[in-house]
Amino acid sequence: MPQDPDDLELAASSRPMGLRVLAGVGALAFVLIGVNLAVVVVRLIVAPTPEPRPRPLPPTAATVSAPLSRDRA
């Protein structure tokens, strides 16, 4: 049974429309990712850098050293 030519024309034109919609959605996602990346970069540039804090020195243990003698056996 042959198909109606109008049905074939409708089916042929709907496929490119679907691909165009898919490409549009992909392009929108790409733009949103780019905008998000730009916002992150701007926040890193504008954010104040924290002041470096000096490291606390480790407690020093009292060392007892015996005087060295030249006469060692």
PyMOL commands that set and color helices and strands:
alter all, ss='L'
color gray80, all
select helices_A, chain A and resi 5-46
alter helices_A, ss='H'
color red, helices_A
deselect
rebuild
show_as cartoon
